[in-house]
Amino acid sequence: MERLQRVTLFALYQLTLLAGIALLPLALVTRRVGIELPLNRAVTRTKDAYEQVQPN
């Protein structure tokens, strides 16, 4: 079960990174308008969750 959780979180982390890269142009445009997309927060949270389930 723990291995499945690790693999799932790793895949989610990778997909979040991919989404962040794909949405970068949109994020830059919205930032100029004054709206910030929470992409950094999503990447950081999935990374932290993945690191918590890593074996020591």
Secondary structure, 3 states (H helix, E strand, C coil): CHHHHHHHHHHHHHHHHHHHHHCHHHHHHHHHHCCCCCHHHHHHHHHHHHHHCCCC
